[in-house]
Amino acid sequence: MKIVAVTSCPTGIAHTYMAAEALQMAAKELGHEIRVETQGSVGAENVITEEDLRQADAVIIAADTNVDKSRFTGLPVIEASVSEAIKDPKTLINKALNAKPKADLMQEVSRIKAEEKESRKGLYKHLMTGVSYMIPFVVAGGILIALGFAFGGIYVYENVGSFGEIIFSTGKLAFSLMVPVLAGYIAYSISDRPGLVPGFVGGALADKLGAGFIGALLAGLIAGYTVAFLKKYIKLPKSMQGLMPVLVLPVLSTLIMGLVMVLVLGGPVKSINDAMSAWLNNLQGSSAVLLGIVLGYMMAFDMGGPINKAAYAFGTATIAAGQPTPIMAAVMAAGIVPPLGLALATVIAKDKFTAAEIEAGKAGWVLGLSFITEGAIPFAAADPFRVIPSIMAGSAVTGALSMLFGCALAVPHGGIWVLFIPNVVTNLFFYILSIAIGTVVTALVLSILKKPVENSLPL
């Protein structure tokens, strides 16, 4: 049997490719042929062709973001999260092969939208679609801003036309687009392409009015559902249907979006945003440490899942114009620790890990240093009740120490590799110390909790 599949996670880095690999291995074991298109951070790879679709017996969409399903008309399609594909790919494959083809695509799309409306997972998908498109802008902008400071000094923006200022300005522009992009693609996830215009405009207004990240989230949701409402209730003659996507929907939805943001939401959300910023800026002592602990727990608990992504989105929202923030520092440090701690545990307690786990630990060093928390998933899947508490303990300690030491970070990704760019991190030594201590805590806790295994390597 021939299967085609699409995998996509919000960040497009780890889960996307882990799900693809799991499906490929399971299909091979079951004796089926599969082609998996990965929609990752670098765009679509191994793209499904027309010939693949003609030969396909079933379709699997393992995604936590919005995926266009229009090309799969007439084929049996099943949908799942990327974590389901990683944990139980064989079940998904069998389910897909036993599914019935979709007789009416429009009816199926309507059914899916109705289910999403009633499901929290649907709302989560819309938000994560926006976040997945936003992250490259945040990462590119943040790192270019830092490089601008590195080449041109702390007052680089005063030397207009210099090499450093050009890099700085380019990064600042990329960074400033994160709010409109977030809103635009949340709206896109809800109502497809007609949602882009009101979504982007709503996000731009949120940025202009000072409503920031929270305003963009609300703008994206309002824009998306406004377009969906207009599409449902505005009926034009067939001869005028072509005006709906290019004239009626963009104009009406954007007008509504502008009125809502300026007259209703802008002021109150700005007040909330300002209050939150003031609270974060005034965090000291025990309050800062407590927030660091909570962020650490969240980053480690599901290793790239919705709780992890919520903490990460919170961290990126605190970055303004590339200035270092303690929240982002705690978030990235806590996300680095789980794979590092597990890798260290495989070194200091080899008798408690299988040969395969020790090999996975070697990759854990690179994944952890690169801020890919998902590197802990193979260990957690094999022994969740010992691994998850261990990594949560290490990440919580790291988050708390990072906040206590007053560390701050100006970029939202890159792991250890970006820390040595000038002006990227505040209190570099203590930041690295926080990560090191959390790594050791995770390794020691897990070494104590785990029991020796029979097929382990000798110490």
Number of C-alpha atoms within 10 A of each C-alpha: 13 18 22 23 25 27 30 30 29 30 22 23 16 19 30 27 21 21 27 24 17 16 27 19 15 19 21 11 10 12 11 14 13 24 21 24 21 26 23 20 18 10 9 15 12 11 16 17 11 10 8 15 18 11 12 20 19 27 27 24 24 30 26 30 27 22 15 11 13 10 10 18 16 14 20 21 22 18 17 14 19 26 20 15 28 22 16 14 23 19 12 21 24 13 16 22 19 12 16 14 18 15 12 10 16 12 11 13 13 11 12 12 15 12 13 17 13 10 11 10 15 21 17 15 23 25 26 26 28 28 27 23 22 25 23 20 21 27 21 18 28 30 25 25 31 29 22 28 23 17 17 20 17 13 11 22 18 11 13 11 12 15 13 24 23 19 24 28 19 17 25 24 16 19 26 18 18 29 31 29 26 30 39 33 31 37 36 28 26 30 22 16 16 24 31 27 23 32 34 28 24 36 33 27 23 30 22 11 17 18 28 25 24 20 28 31 26 22 34 35 25 25 34 30 17 23 27 19 13 15 16 9 8 10 11 12 7 7 7 9 12 12 12 17 14 11 11 18 22 21 15 15 26 23 14 17 25 21 14 16 24 14 11 11 17 23 17 13 22 19 13 14 18 15 12 13 12 11 11 17 14 11 15 14 12 12 15 23 24 18 19 28 26 19 32 31 27 26 34 31 23 19 25 26 20 19 17 22 19 17 23 24 19 17 21 25 18 23 21 15 16 25 17 23 25 27 29 27 27 38 31 31 30 34 35 32 41 38 36 32 31 32 29 23 25 25 15 13 22 20 21 25 24 17 17 11 18 23 13 19 26 17 14 26 20 18 23 26 20 20 24 25 27 24 29 28 23 17 19 21 13 11 12 13 12 18 26 23 19 26 34 28 23 32 39 30 26 35 35 25 25 30 28 21 19 20 24 23 29 28 29 29 23 15 19 17 11 18 18 10 14 16 22 24 23 20 14 16 11 16 25 17 16 27 29 18 18 31 29 18 24 30 28 19 19 25 24 13 14 16 13 14 13 10 12 17 16 9 9
